Amino acid sequence: MRWDERPKLRRPVLIAAFEGWNDAGDGASMAARWLASTWAARSFAAIDPEEFYDFTVTRPRVRLTEGLTRRLDWPEGELRAASPGGSVHDVVFLHAAEPQLRWRTYAATVVGVARALGVELAITLGGLGAEVPHTRAVRVTGTAADPDLVDRLRLQRSRYEGPTGIVGVLHDALGRAGIPSASLWANVPHYVSGTPSPKAALALVERTAGLLGSTVPVRELELAAEAYERQVTAVVDEDEDIAAYVQRLEELGPDDDDAGWPPGQGLADEVERFLRGQSPGEPR
């Protein structure tokens, strides 16, 4: 870890998003960047990439400053802090590319940061390629392993079995450390999962802000989501086979996107009740 400062935060919540395997349509990373920018998050620390990345896979980037000075940017994990309006919680953002090496050490490093800052709840954002049409409202699924957290926040118990990414490893480490954690996943049409989806980012932004009891201006994201849907529709319509496939997906019937979720402020109130129920100094 490289600490530039140690911020004093009010009952912080950690929001983490990783580019790569967990980020279909770039929805998670786009949502994290949007929230951090909207809430004027300030950088205070970074995770040195040297031990965690294969630089032939995740390469550093060269850029020009003022068109003259060359600067090398390494793929470090940036940590930023923000104070969302209307929320009693400050937020710590972790945005990084998924590391290739030493995942247990990486997760332990993040847990160390969470402990040092007194993080009360960790939320990871993800994008999941799914058999859904791009014309449908994006469904966001909230999952957690802690039964109490599942009940209080009306999430789903994670039942996934199979290969996992750094998100799964991080949740395991957080659980072992006694830090409650939840994961929000936006469903992204698998046939365009490699295309940046502001529609998925919008859904994650709204869900995350709702959890924190805060509001975020999203008009720009809404316009970008509308343009995205029009552009994907235009491409799909040019191929009869793909158009027929998308039509079959649409005929399956819409998923109940709000099933199991209390609306807006109700969800924020449930988060507060959960956090207030944790005894200081006791394993959470």
N, C-alpha and C positions, 0 to 999 in steps of 0.2 A: 504494500500500500504506500502511496505517496499522499500525505496529508498537506494541503496548502493552508487549511485552517480547520478547527474543530467547532462546527456551528452549535449553538444552543438552540434546541428545537422543542416545540410543544408536542408532546405525545406523538412522535412521528410514525408515519406509515411508509413502508418501503414499496415502491412500484418499480418492477424490473421488467425489461424487455430485451430480448436477444435476437439479433438478426441471424437468419439461416434456417435451420431445420424446423424451428418452432414458429416460423414467421411467414406463413403462406400469405401471398399478396402484400407483403411488407406491412400488414395491418397493425401488428403489435408495435414495431419500431416507429411507424408513422404516428400512431396514437400517443406513444410516450413522448416523442419530439413535440407534438402539438401541445400536449398538456404542459410540458416543461416550458415551452415558449410562452404560452398563454399566461401561465402563473409566474413568469419572470424568474425561473429557477437560476440559481447562481452555482457555479462550479466550486467545489471545495476539496475534492480528492480524486484520485484515479488509481486503478489497479494496473500495475506494470505488466505489459504483455509478454515480457521475455520468456517466462516459464510456462506460458499457457497456449501459445499459438505456434503453428507451423507457418512461417512467413512465406512459404511457397504456395500455401493455400489461401491464407488471409494476408494479403500483401500490404505493406505500408504504402502510402501514397505521397507523391511529390506534387506540390502546388507552388504557384508563384504568388508572392506578396507584392502588391502594387506593380505587377508585371515584370519585376526585376529579381527580387530575392527568392531563391529556391528554399522551400521548407519541406521537411520530411515529417509526415503525420503517421504515427504508429497506431495500431488498432487497440488502444488501451480502453479499459472500461471506465467511463466517466461517471462520477457521482456528483449530483447537483441537488440543491435543497430549495424548497419553495414554500410559500405560505398561501394556500388557496383561500380566496374570499369565501366567507360563510362557513368555513370548517374550523373545528377546534383542533384539528390535526395539521401539523406541518407534514410535508411530503419529501421523501428522499428518493430521487430517481437514479436508477442504475441502467444505463444504456450501453450495450456492447455487442460485438459479434460473438456468436457462440464459439467458445474456445475449443481447440482440438486436443489439448493435452492437460493432464493432471486435474481432472474434474473434481476429485475429492478435495484437493488442496484449494482449488478455486472457490468451491462452495464454502469451505471452512473460512476462507478470507472474507467472503460476503457475510457470513454469520458473525464473524468478528466485528465487522463494521456495524451490523445491526445491534449487537450487544453494546458496543461503545457509544452508540447514539441513543440507546433506549428505545429501539423500534418496538412498537406494540403489535403490529400486524404487517405481514408482507403479502403483496399481491403481484403475481406475475401475469403478464399479458401474452397471448399467443394467437397465432392464426393457423387454422386447421383446414387442409384441403378436404372437401366433402362433396357428395353427390347432391348438390343443390343448384338451382338455376340462378343466374346473375340478376334476374328480374325480381327476385323475392327479397323482402326485408331480411337483413342479416341477423341470424340467430346467434346470441352470445350465451354460452353455457358457463356457469360458475361451478367449480368443483373444489373440494377440500377433503382431506383425510381425517381431520379432527371431527368426531361425531357432534360435539357441542357446537363447533363453528358451523357445521352443516345445518343443524337444527335452527340455530339463532339467526343465521343470515339467509336461510332457505336456499342453500346451495344443493348440489348433488354430490353424493359420495362417489369419489373416483373409482371406477371399476375397470380401468384400462389395464391390460396386460400386454406386454410386448416391448420392443425397443423404445428407449426413451432418450431425451436430449438433456442439455444442461438444466432445463427447467425442472424435470423430474428429479435430478440429482440434488438440485438446490432445495426443493421442497422436502426431500428426505432429510437433508442436513438441518434445515430449519426446525423440522419436527423433533429431531433428536436434541436440539438445543432448547426446546420448549417454547419456540416462537410461533404463534398461530400464523398460518398462511393459507391463501386461497389462490385459485387460478381462474382467469377469465379467458375463454377461447371463442374467437369469432370464426364462424363457418365461412369458408371462401370456396367458390366453385372450383373444383379441381381442374377444369379445362382451361382456366385462366389464373391458376394459382401462382404462376410466375410473373404476373402483371401486377404492378402496384395498385392496391385497391383502397381508394379513399372511403369507399362505402364501408369496408370492414373497419377501417380506422375510426370512422364516425361512430359506429356502434360501440366500439371499445371505449372511446372517449366519453360517450354519454353514460355507459355503465359505470365506469370508474369514477366519474364525477358524482354520480348518484350514490355510490358507496360512501364517498367522503362528505356528502351533504353539501356539495359545492355546485356552482353553475359555471359553464364555460360557453363563450360565444362560439357557435359552430357554423355560422352561415357560409363561410368560405369552404368548409369541409362539405357542407350540404351541396353547394354548387359543383364542387369537384366530383362528388358521388353521383350526381345527376349526369354530368358529362361522361363519367366512366361508364355508366349503364348504357347511355346512348352509343358510345363508341364500341363497346363489346357487342351490343345488339347489331350494329352495322356489320361488324366482322362476322358474326354468327350467321346472319342472313345471306352472306355470300357463299356459304357452303351448305348444301342441302342436307347432307348427313348430320352435320353438327346441329343445324337448325331443328331437324327432326328429333335428335337426342335431347336438346334443351326443351323442346315441347313435351316430350315424355316426362321429363323431370317436373315440369310445371303441372302436369296432369296428376302427379302423385298427391297433390294437395299441400297447402302451406303448413309448415311446422308452427306450433304455438310458441312464438318467440318469447312471450312473456310468462310462459308456464313456470310456476314456482317462484316468481320474483315479485316481491312487494314493490309498489310504485315509488319512484323517486325518493322523497323525504322519508317515507316509511322504511326504506332499506337503510338509509343513513342512520335513522333512529335505532335500528336493530344493531348496526355496527357499534354505536355508542353503548348500547346496553351490554353487548358482549364484552367490550373493552373495560367497561366499569366493573364487570363481574370478575375480572382477573385480580387476584390478590397480589399487591406489590411484594416482590421477593420470593414469590412462590412460582414453581414451574407452570408455564402457561400451556 
